[in-house]
């Protein structure tokens, strides 16, 4: 921080259950912690999510979610909270690019962090990473 201003007030990162996304989230946590901003973790999902397990009505709303999207977001939020990073989670019914761009615009993001796949020492950008780089109105960090 310089003169009380945060370099990255709002950092957005897309998250899926992959090695590249996990690396992107970890880097986003580090950047957000260093800048003192807020981390916005985004996960896109499709409308055909799995049904929750059957359980008695009295337990249905008091037990934790078994939805994979909720489980992933809760896990990543806990990781960020361990190092005292302010974090919001954003499950978005959309494709990944639209979800990331939409949350970045809504939160007035200063930075979007996206991951790349690594294979045999080489990095490979997915179509999501490439399109986010093209559509983003803010800086994009590719890790």
N, C-alpha and C positions, 0 to 999 in steps of 0.2 A: 504494500500500500504506500502510496506517495501522497503526502499532504492530505491524508484522511480519505482519499478516493480509492475505491476498489478497482483494480485493473479489470477483473471479470466479476461483475455483480451477479450475472446469471449465466450459468453454464448448463448446456443441454447435452445429454448423451443418450444414444439409442442403446437398448439392451435386449439381447436374446441370450439363450443358453448356448453360448459358443465361446471358444478360446479367444477369438478376436474381440468379441464384445466384452468379455471379462477384462481383457487388457485395456480396452477403451474406458470402461467404467473406472478401473483402478487409476488410470491416468487422469480422468476427469475429477476423481476424488482428490488427488494430489494438487491439481491446479486450483480447484475450488478452495481447498484448505489453505493454500498459500495466499490466495487473493481475498479470503474472508467472505466470499459470496455465497450464493445458494446454488445447489446442484439440483437439476431437474432430470430425473431418470424417466425415459420414455420407452414403453414397450407397445408395439403394434400387435393387434390380434385380429383374427377373423371372427365372423359372427357364429361359426359353428364350433363353439367352445365345448369341452366335455361337460356332461351333467354332473352335478355334485352327487356324492353317494347318498343313498336313502338313509334317513335317520329320523327319529321321532321329532315332531314339530317343536317341542320345548328345547331341543338342542340345536336345531337348524341354524339359528341366528347367533348363537353364543359360542359356537366352535370356530376355530380358525378355518380359513378357506382352503380347499383342496385344489383350487383352480391353479394350473401351472403358471399362469400370468401373475396371479397374486403371490404365489410362493416365490417366484423369481424376484419380483419387486420388493417383497418383504425382506428377502435375503440381502439384496443389494442395499436397501435402506439401512439395515442393521450394520452392514459393513461400513457405510459412510458415517453412521452415528457413532461407531466405535472410535473414530478419530475426530469427533466433534464437528462434523460438517453438516450444515443445514441442508436438508434434502426434501424434495417433494417427489412423489411417484405419480406417473401419468400413464395409465393403461388407455390406449386409444384404439377404437374400432376403425381401422384404416390399414393401408399398406404402410410399410416402414418409412418410406420417404415422406409421405404426407404427414404421418404422425410426428416425425422429428421436426419438420418445417413448421407445422401448425403450433406445436408447443414452443418452439423457438420464437415464433412471432408473438404468441400470447404472452410469453414471459419476457419479451424484449431482450432476448439473449445477446450476450456479447461474444459468446463462443459456443460452437458445437464441436463435440469430440466424437469421432467415428473411428472404427477399427479397420484393419486390413487383415486378410488371411495370409498366413505364412506357410510356405511349402518348400521344403528343401533349401531353406535360407533365403528364398525369394519372397517378395511381398506381392500380393495380388489384390487389387481393389475390386470390390464387388460393384454391381450396378447401383446399389443403394448408396455406397460411398461416393461414387462418381456423380450421381444425380443430386445428392445433398450438397456437394461442392458447387454444382452449377446453380442450384436454386436458393442457397442460403443468402440471407441479407446481412450476415455477420461473418466473423472469422470462423474458419473450420480448421481444426487440428486433426490431422490424420496420424494415427498411431498404430 
